[in-house]
Amino acid sequence: MFGGDRTITDEFPKYFLDYREKMSEEVRWDYRVISSDGIWSGNIFDFYFKIINRITDNLNVPFRIVNGVRQDDTRVHEAVREAVANSLIHADYRLPRGIVIEKGRTFFKVSNPESLRITREEALKGGVSDPRNENIFKMFNLLGVGERAGSG
């Protein structure tokens, strides 16, 4: 959650976070952030804040006023934030494949190393919350991301 990549990988040797942007065909990636590059901490908290604005930056924001205040946040923004948080909350950091989040011109893809802990039917229906990493969940909850409603 916090700390540096080296300290985290001492406990979880397979720990790896990867964010990739591919907006053009000319290059492999237009932008990439990985937890093990040594340039930044590499922890979950910093990773989330390092990438979330890049992911949501070019989402459409229709003009909307609620109680006299313009709302620059949409349900799509909320869904993207929750998808990123869920990938970090529910990952099994002991497994060999790291978390990979990809953004393209027409897609957004999140994958993490583990399967659901609830049935597919329960996930699609919603209402069941079973976080794999309680402390990571608490951190995101305190940040206002995620609500333990089983709706993500």
Secondary structure, DSSP 4 states (H G I P E B T S, - for coil): --S-HHHHHHH-TT--EEEEEE--SSSS-SEEEETTSSSS---HHHHHHHHHHHHHTTS-----EETTEE----HHHHHHHHHHHHHHHS--TTSSS-EEEEEESS-EEEE-SS--SS-HHHHHH------S-HHHHHHHHHTT---SSS--
